[in-house]
Amino acid sequence: MKRVSFHELAERELNDAAFYYEQENAGLGFKFLEEVERYIGVIIKVAMEYFDRLGGLVNRLWREHWMDAEYFPEAATTAIREVPPHAHVNSRDVVAWAFATNAIPPQLDLRSEFGEPPLTVYNDGDVIIDVYFWLDGSTAIHQHAFAGAFFVLEGASVETVYEFRIGHRYNAQLLTGHLLPQQVRLNTRGTCHPIYPGQRFIHTLFHLDKPSVSIVIRINTPWALPQYEYWWPGIAIQPFRDAFPLQQRRLELLTMLGFCRPGDLLPLFRAHVAHWAPHQVLWGLNHTRRFFAGRLDDLRELLRILTSIHGPLIDEAILAFKHNTDISDIFLLRNQVTDPELRVLLGLFLNVRNRQQLLDLVVKYFPDRQPIDAILTLVRRLFEDQSLRLDTNVLPQKRGPLTLSVLQGVLEGLSVEQLQVRLAEQHVTGLEEIPTTFEQLQASLLFNVLFEPGRVAFRSGQ
């Protein structure tokens, strides 16, 4: 009794169920398999016909404009508006199709360098449609070597859009200058934005829900290479994954030595790495900096050698690495948290640059709640979680009622003096501790964004 072709791990259960139904009632097992076949056929037909139709529509609109790559983002967004994905498919349809089909289009990214995982659902040789699943994904600040559009099928993400002003060109693979955040926006189900190649569209995405699922329609634009990633506050660099093969292996060997023989790193840097091209030096430093954490004398000597050859570039790299370390500490905190709403709030903190942006995004994500009340409720849950392992100043040392009261005042934009007046009127005890509590909040990695602009949720490709 084998009427359906299935994945080998599911085939035995399917046929066992069919035998059971057949023994209970003659012919029922075959009817069961027929229903399974029919359901699978519907999934494949609905899901794949939709993506075929969407790809065909994009192609037609694009060809009506003589396949002008400048027009392609508009063709992709127009097609999405005409046949919106969330009205036709969901992520379960896509997953079911992947397990039921015996053939898929040529995959764009088999190594899953972008997406957790990515799945190409349409590929006609020109136009490509990918579905990206995201779990804890936060993309580096990046530009694109393709044109198209992205659409949020499920979940939500915080997106920050940037401008990069070039200060110095070291080579085609490395630029320095200034990253200027232009816009922070919350993308929810049904959101669609165009993607332009090159520095016309620089952004980062932080996915809030697990999973978040997005659809990208694209054509490649190789003239927009390299596809820079950006290290805050001012480095544009070709990603390590696009390095020449020998360079990739050398960097992997450096990482291996860092784990096994960290004492060998400084001699290698002195003899070889320090004399590489500037972008290669930054790759090498980014790959190995964690291994110098307990070797301060080696680190000082390494920075002296690199600075003597590459000058202010090394200072800019140190700024980027320090920022990355601070952000990584908040990521580690978020990874310990299981409360979905609290994970969302921490994701918002990671991506905003000031108090007002945080309040605006909380209103959009929790539209039925007063934003300051929502933040305080979730922060109270965070403070009360005794399971968290905190080795840095991610959170303030004191996390009691007074800290929450001071945080409320900070969220409302009050000064220390105004806070003291308010809490005195409320007969709150410990007024003398308000300035210290205020300073602890300001010094904490999580809450300092409420006091100062400029932090960005960046993680390098390492």
VMD Tcl script that draws the C-alpha trace (Angstrom):
set ca {
  {0.00 0.00 0.00}
  {2.22 2.80 -1.27}
  {0.37 5.50 -3.14}
  {2.27 8.59 -1.94}
  {5.94 9.49 -2.24}
  {7.16 11.12 1.00}
  {10.31 12.04 2.81}
  {11.83 8.81 4.13}
  {11.44 9.85 7.76}
  {7.71 10.46 7.32}
  {6.92 7.63 4.92}
  {6.78 4.89 7.58}
  {4.33 6.84 9.76}
  {2.16 7.61 6.75}
  {1.93 3.98 5.68}
  {1.44 2.74 9.26}
  {-1.55 5.06 9.54}
  {-2.90 3.85 6.20}
  {-2.60 0.18 7.30}
  {-4.39 0.99 10.55}
  {-7.32 2.63 8.75}
  {-7.45 -0.21 6.24}
  {-7.70 -2.80 9.02}
  {-10.46 -0.82 10.69}
  {-12.51 -0.51 7.53}
  {-11.66 -1.99 4.14}
  {-10.86 0.74 1.65}
  {-10.47 3.45 4.31}
  {-6.65 3.29 4.16}
  {-6.68 3.98 0.43}
  {-9.11 6.86 0.92}
  {-6.77 8.26 3.60}
  {-3.84 8.22 1.16}
  {-5.98 9.79 -1.54}
  {-6.85 12.64 0.83}
  {-3.17 13.12 1.68}
  {-2.33 13.19 -2.02}
  {-5.08 15.67 -2.67}
  {-4.03 17.96 0.17}
  {-0.40 17.89 -0.93}
  {-1.47 18.64 -4.47}
  {-3.47 21.64 -3.30}
  {-0.49 22.96 -1.31}
  {1.89 22.62 -4.25}
  {-0.62 24.03 -6.70}
  {-1.62 27.06 -4.61}
  {1.86 27.97 -3.35}
  {3.79 27.44 -6.53}
  {1.19 28.80 -8.89}
  {1.16 31.98 -6.83}
  {4.94 32.48 -7.00}
  {4.92 31.60 -10.70}
  {2.19 34.17 -11.25}
  {4.02 36.81 -9.18}
  {7.30 36.18 -11.01}
  {5.56 36.32 -14.37}
  {3.85 39.61 -13.50}
  {7.13 41.18 -12.37}
  {8.78 40.04 -15.58}
  {6.01 41.48 -17.74}
  {6.08 44.87 -15.98}
  {9.86 44.99 -16.21}
  {9.95 44.08 -19.90}
  {7.38 46.76 -20.65}
  {10.15 49.17 -19.60}
  {12.80 47.50 -21.75}
  {14.25 45.58 -18.79}
  {15.58 48.81 -17.28}
  {17.27 47.85 -13.98}
  {16.46 51.32 -12.61}
  {12.77 50.51 -13.04}
  {12.91 47.03 -11.51}
  {12.19 48.08 -7.89}
  {9.00 49.76 -9.10}
  {8.05 46.67 -11.13}
  {8.53 44.46 -8.05}
  {6.57 46.70 -5.67}
  {3.76 47.17 -8.24}
  {3.43 43.41 -8.68}
  {3.32 42.88 -4.91}
  {0.56 45.46 -4.57}
  {-1.47 43.80 -7.33}
  {-1.14 40.26 -5.94}
  {-0.10 40.65 -2.29}
  {1.67 37.54 -0.96}
  {-0.13 37.38 2.40}
  {-3.45 37.08 0.58}
  {-2.30 33.91 -1.18}
  {0.33 32.02 0.87}
  {1.74 31.74 4.35}
  {4.93 30.29 5.78}
  {3.31 26.90 6.48}
  {2.41 26.60 2.80}
  {6.01 27.27 1.83}
  {7.41 24.73 4.31}
  {4.83 22.09 3.30}
  {5.67 22.62 -0.37}
  {9.41 22.23 0.31}
  {8.83 18.85 1.95}
  {6.26 17.62 -0.57}
  {7.91 18.58 -3.85}
  {10.59 16.54 -5.59}
  {12.13 19.53 -7.39}
  {12.88 23.12 -6.48}
  {14.18 26.06 -8.50}
  {17.95 26.69 -8.53}
  {18.82 27.94 -5.06}
  {20.49 31.33 -4.74}
  {22.15 30.72 -1.36}
  {22.77 27.07 -0.50}
  {25.16 28.03 2.32}
  {22.40 30.06 4.05}
  {24.61 33.10 4.45}
  {21.48 35.28 4.58}
  {18.35 33.82 6.16}
  {17.63 31.04 8.67}
  {17.19 29.49 6.13}
  {16.54 31.10 2.73}
  {14.47 29.27 0.11}
  {14.36 30.24 -3.56}
  {10.80 29.64 -4.80}
  {11.09 31.22 -8.25}
  {14.07 31.56 -10.56}
  {13.69 32.11 -14.29}
  {17.31 33.08 -14.82}
  {16.63 36.81 -14.50}
  {14.03 37.34 -11.80}
  {14.51 35.53 -8.48}
  {12.02 35.26 -5.60}
  {13.32 34.13 -2.21}
  {11.50 33.40 1.04}
  {13.64 34.16 4.10}
  {12.94 32.72 7.53}
  {14.46 34.56 10.51}
  {14.82 33.34 14.10}
  {17.18 35.66 15.97}
  {18.57 37.32 12.89}
  {20.02 40.81 12.92}
  {21.61 41.82 9.66}
  {24.76 43.91 9.52}
  {24.34 47.40 8.11}
  {24.61 46.73 4.40}
  {23.86 47.81 0.86}
  {22.86 45.58 -2.04}
  {24.29 44.33 -5.32}
  {20.76 43.74 -6.59}
  {17.55 45.65 -7.24}
  {14.05 44.65 -6.23}
  {11.72 44.76 -3.24}
  {11.11 43.04 0.07}
  {7.80 42.15 1.68}
  {7.00 41.06 5.24}
  {4.95 37.87 5.04}
  {4.84 37.19 8.80}
  {6.28 38.71 11.97}
  {7.88 42.12 12.35}
  {11.25 43.85 12.13}
  {12.82 47.18 13.01}
  {14.59 48.72 10.03}
  {17.07 51.60 10.11}
  {17.94 53.38 6.85}
  {21.26 55.23 6.50}
  {23.23 57.61 4.36}
  {27.01 57.14 4.11}
  {29.21 60.16 3.48}
  {32.62 59.11 2.19}
  {35.63 60.71 3.84}
  {38.48 58.58 2.49}
  {38.80 55.83 -0.12}
  {41.52 53.29 0.73}
  {40.65 50.99 -2.19}
  {37.58 49.52 -3.85}
  {37.03 47.24 -0.85}
  {37.32 49.81 1.96}
  {35.95 53.31 2.55}
  {35.79 55.41 5.68}
  {33.46 58.30 6.44}
  {30.29 58.86 8.41}
  {27.13 56.76 8.73}
  {24.09 58.98 9.19}
  {20.83 57.29 10.31}
  {17.96 58.72 8.26}
  {14.90 56.77 9.35}
  {13.83 54.08 11.83}
  {10.66 52.20 10.91}
  {8.67 49.21 12.12}
  {7.90 46.69 9.38}
  {4.89 44.45 10.04}
  {2.90 41.91 8.02}
  {2.09 43.40 4.62}
  {4.90 46.00 4.61}
  {6.68 46.38 1.29}
  {9.73 48.51 0.43}
  {11.81 48.84 -2.74}
  {15.48 47.81 -2.77}
  {17.90 49.95 -4.76}
  {21.45 48.78 -5.59}
  {24.55 50.37 -4.15}
  {24.75 53.23 -1.66}
  {21.35 54.54 -2.67}
  {19.82 52.14 -0.11}
  {21.79 51.26 3.03}
  {19.92 49.66 5.91}
  {19.85 47.08 8.67}
  {16.99 44.86 9.84}
  {16.38 43.50 13.31}
  {13.76 40.74 13.35}
  {11.52 40.91 16.39}
  {9.32 37.81 16.11}
  {10.28 34.15 15.92}
  {10.01 33.40 13.12}
  {9.80 36.48 10.96}
  {9.29 35.61 7.29}
  {10.07 37.92 4.38}
  {9.91 37.67 0.60}
  {12.52 39.28 -1.64}
  {12.12 39.79 -5.39}
  {15.39 40.62 -7.12}
  {17.56 40.88 -10.19}
  {21.31 40.95 -9.76}
  {23.15 44.18 -10.53}
  {26.84 43.21 -10.55}
  {27.91 46.77 -11.37}
  {26.92 47.64 -7.75}
  {29.66 45.41 -6.30}
  {31.21 45.28 -3.80}
  {28.15 44.87 -1.62}
  {29.58 46.78 1.33}
  {28.70 46.11 4.92}
  {29.13 49.00 7.33}
  {30.78 49.14 10.73}
  {29.42 51.92 12.91}
  {30.33 54.72 13.08}
  {32.18 55.08 9.77}
  {33.65 52.07 7.95}
  {32.36 50.59 4.68}
  {34.06 47.27 3.91}
  {33.67 44.37 1.53}
  {32.30 41.39 3.51}
  {34.79 38.68 4.41}
  {32.64 36.07 2.63}
  {33.47 37.79 -0.69}
  {37.23 37.57 -0.16}
  {39.43 35.60 -2.54}
  {39.77 31.92 -1.57}
  {43.33 32.18 -0.27}
  {42.38 35.13 1.92}
  {39.37 33.28 3.33}
  {41.52 30.30 4.26}
  {44.16 32.53 5.86}
  {41.52 34.19 8.03}
  {40.09 30.81 8.99}
  {43.60 29.67 9.95}
  {44.02 32.75 12.12}
  {40.80 31.85 13.93}
  {42.00 28.28 14.39}
  {45.27 29.52 15.90}
  {43.33 31.85 18.19}
  {41.52 28.86 19.67}
  {44.53 26.53 19.83}
  {47.74 28.60 19.94}
  {46.89 32.27 20.62}
  {50.53 33.03 21.33}
  {51.28 32.50 17.62}
  {48.99 35.36 16.55}
  {51.23 38.33 17.33}
  {54.24 36.94 15.40}
  {51.98 36.23 12.42}
  {50.57 39.74 12.51}
  {54.06 41.23 12.78}
  {55.45 39.17 9.88}
  {52.48 39.02 7.53}
  {49.03 40.37 8.45}
  {50.17 43.90 9.30}
  {51.45 44.28 5.74}
  {48.27 43.17 4.02}
  {45.96 45.61 2.21}
  {43.94 47.80 4.62}
  {40.64 45.91 4.24}
  {42.44 42.60 4.78}
  {44.07 43.93 7.95}
  {40.62 44.85 9.32}
  {39.32 41.38 8.46}
  {42.27 39.84 10.31}
  {41.80 42.09 13.33}
  {38.06 41.43 13.43}
  {38.61 37.66 13.29}
  {41.18 37.59 16.08}
  {40.45 40.45 18.49}
  {38.55 38.21 20.93}
  {41.68 36.08 21.38}
  {43.64 39.08 22.70}
  {41.14 39.76 25.51}
  {43.38 38.20 28.16}
  {46.66 39.12 26.50}
  {46.87 42.87 27.04}
  {50.61 43.20 26.41}
  {50.23 41.42 23.06}
  {47.22 43.58 22.23}
  {49.11 46.83 22.93}
  {52.00 45.68 20.78}
  {49.66 44.59 18.01}
  {47.90 47.97 17.94}
  {51.27 49.77 17.99}
  {52.44 47.79 14.94}
  {49.20 48.26 13.01}
  {48.93 51.96 13.81}
  {52.51 52.59 12.68}
  {51.60 51.18 9.25}
  {47.91 52.04 8.80}
  {47.55 55.15 10.96}
  {44.08 56.50 11.87}
  {42.31 53.55 10.21}
  {43.13 51.44 13.27}
  {41.58 54.05 15.60}
  {38.38 53.93 13.54}
  {38.38 50.15 13.72}
  {38.79 50.23 17.51}
  {35.72 52.49 17.77}
  {33.72 50.04 15.66}
  {34.87 47.03 17.69}
  {34.05 48.71 21.01}
  {30.58 49.57 19.77}
  {30.11 46.02 18.53}
  {31.14 44.60 21.92}
  {28.61 46.79 23.75}
  {25.82 45.76 21.40}
  {26.82 42.10 21.65}
  {26.40 42.27 25.43}
  {22.78 43.37 24.95}
  {22.29 40.57 22.42}
  {23.53 38.11 25.04}
  {20.95 39.46 27.49}
  {18.17 39.16 24.91}
  {19.18 35.58 24.11}
  {18.58 34.64 27.75}
  {15.06 36.08 27.76}
  {12.16 33.83 26.78}
  {9.24 36.26 27.28}
  {8.21 37.18 23.68}
  {7.09 40.72 24.55}
  {10.24 41.39 26.52}
  {12.35 40.14 23.61}
  {10.52 42.61 21.38}
  {11.24 45.48 23.78}
  {14.94 44.58 23.97}
  {15.00 44.44 20.18}
  {13.54 47.94 20.04}
  {16.10 49.25 22.55}
  {18.86 47.81 20.36}
  {17.73 49.75 17.32}
  {16.54 53.18 18.45}
  {18.74 56.24 18.78}
  {16.73 58.28 21.27}
  {13.82 58.27 23.68}
  {11.20 59.50 21.22}
  {11.99 56.82 18.64}
  {11.53 54.16 21.33}
  {8.15 55.55 22.35}
  {7.00 55.82 18.72}
  {7.92 52.19 17.96}
  {6.30 50.90 21.16}
  {3.06 52.64 20.15}
  {3.19 50.95 16.75}
  {3.98 47.48 18.10}
  {1.65 47.66 21.13}
  {-1.10 49.96 19.79}
  {-3.56 49.12 22.58}
  {-1.19 50.19 25.38}
  {0.12 53.45 26.75}
  {3.81 53.35 25.69}
  {5.49 54.38 28.94}
  {3.30 52.01 30.97}
  {4.08 49.18 28.54}
  {7.84 49.82 28.80}
  {7.78 49.99 32.60}
  {5.74 46.78 32.88}
  {8.18 44.89 30.68}
  {11.28 46.36 32.36}
  {9.86 45.33 35.74}
  {9.64 41.75 34.42}
  {13.25 42.02 33.28}
  {14.42 43.31 36.66}
  {12.56 40.51 38.48}
  {14.08 37.72 36.39}
  {16.54 36.01 38.72}
  {17.79 33.58 36.06}
  {19.68 36.20 34.05}
  {23.47 36.03 34.00}
  {24.84 39.57 33.85}
  {28.61 40.06 33.71}
  {28.67 43.62 32.38}
  {26.87 46.91 32.94}
  {24.05 46.06 30.54}
  {21.57 46.87 33.33}
  {21.95 49.24 36.29}
  {23.23 47.70 39.50}
  {20.12 48.65 41.47}
  {16.89 47.42 39.93}
  {14.25 48.17 42.53}
  {11.16 50.43 42.69}
  {13.21 53.65 42.84}
  {15.01 52.74 39.61}
  {11.66 52.14 37.90}
  {10.38 55.50 39.15}
  {13.47 57.26 37.84}
  {13.16 55.37 34.53}
  {9.58 56.60 34.22}
  {10.79 60.16 34.64}
  {13.53 59.66 32.06}
  {10.99 58.28 29.59}
  {8.88 61.40 30.19}
  {11.91 63.62 29.57}
  {12.33 64.91 33.13}
  {15.61 66.19 34.53}
  {17.11 65.03 37.83}
  {15.75 68.14 39.57}
  {12.25 67.62 38.17}
  {12.38 63.99 39.25}
  {13.31 64.96 42.77}
  {10.40 67.38 43.00}
  {7.91 64.83 41.68}
  {9.05 61.96 43.89}
  {9.14 64.25 46.94}
  {5.50 65.15 46.27}
  {4.74 61.41 46.08}
  {6.51 60.90 49.44}
  {8.95 58.42 47.91}
  {11.78 57.45 50.26}
  {15.45 57.55 49.27}
  {15.36 60.88 47.44}
  {19.07 61.33 48.05}
  {19.71 58.29 45.83}
  {17.98 59.77 42.78}
  {21.12 61.35 41.22}
  {23.07 58.09 41.63}
  {20.18 56.04 40.20}
  {19.93 58.47 37.29}
  {23.66 58.08 36.61}
  {23.45 54.27 36.78}
  {20.68 54.24 34.19}
  {22.69 56.55 31.97}
  {25.80 54.36 32.33}
  {23.98 51.11 31.54}
  {24.37 49.78 28.00}
  {20.64 49.14 27.61}
  {19.21 52.44 28.83}
  {21.89 54.94 27.78}
  {20.13 55.38 24.44}
  {17.45 57.30 26.36}
  {20.08 59.90 27.20}
  {22.31 60.07 24.13}
  {21.85 59.58 20.37}
  {24.02 57.53 18.09}
  {23.86 53.89 19.13}
  {23.11 51.45 16.32}
  {22.44 47.71 16.43}
  {25.45 46.68 14.36}
  {27.09 43.31 14.23}
  {29.87 42.65 11.77}
  {29.91 39.64 9.52}
  {32.27 37.91 11.97}
}
mol new
graphics top color blue
foreach p $ca { graphics top sphere $p radius 0.5 }
foreach p [lrange $ca 0 end-1] q [lrange $ca 1 end] { graphics top cylinder $p $q radius 0.2 }
display resetview
